[in-house]
Amino acid sequence: SGVMETSNDQSIAGVQNYLQKAAQNLKPIVPIKFYISSRTDTGVHALCNSAHLDIQRAPGKPAFNEKQLIYSLNYHLRPEPIRILNAYRVANSFHARFSALSRTYVYRLLMGCTHHSEIPVFERDLCWAPVGGHLNVPAMQDAAQFLLGTHDFSTFRSLNSETPFQSPVRTILQADIRPSSGFLSHHYEHRGLEFWELKFRSRSFLYRQVRRMVGALVAVGQGKLAPYHIKELLEIKDSRAFPPNTMAPPSGLFLKSVEY
């Protein structure tokens, strides 16, 4: 249901709700709030997101060490597909969101499916198999080069409540498209399915920017757009100019890492 906290009157809970509920078992004297680095949407996955939190224990109680925190939080997160991988003590000036130097996202594409029923059951909701089977990857790689560097990405962002306060200028440090592997895919190579990964790195991304960039690149791979159309979309600087029904679904997107 996405990473951000939802209010009590909503039927769905975000990852942040589960983290904070688990943290209350640490018996803090002030409720613990998680400040999360990257606000992944509903249906998007995180291989490694990050957050910071402050713990105030009762007077005389020693501070938790990293191993105690990891073990205790994971114990209370057991029913959920959420795990704490590492914990570090940081300075008061550290902020999980604003101290990040870069964020890396990976988008997983599956080629070779002529119908959605051909997606391996173990890959369901973990990749996108665009209609039509195969894509022209060299054209997509050419198109991705236009996204590199510093640009106004207005066309590649969805509008949300933060839009009026955010600069649309971002710097894409990496935009790669490479062959990848699927879960146990060497056991069904005869089916002619191919996995590819699109990797993007930037200090920060606009709302749904990666999904829009992926969708536009897939449209290039399908022959609906030419590589130079990516440059033209950037130059238009208007979210309404983005081709309708082109945004990639959330299922293939993974936040790979946040670098500090």
CORHUZI-V65189 format. One record per helix or strand of 2 or more residues. SS is the DSSP state (A for helix, B for strand). FROM is the first residue (numbers start at 0). TO is the last residue. Records with the same first field share a line. If there is no record, write none. Layout:
SS=FROM-TO, FROM-TO
This chain:
A=14-25, 65-75, 115-117, 120-122, 136-146, 153-155, 162-164, 184-186, 188-190, 208-220, 226-235, 238-240, 249-251
B=34-35, 44-45, 50-51, 101-110, 148-151, 168-179, 193-201, 252-258
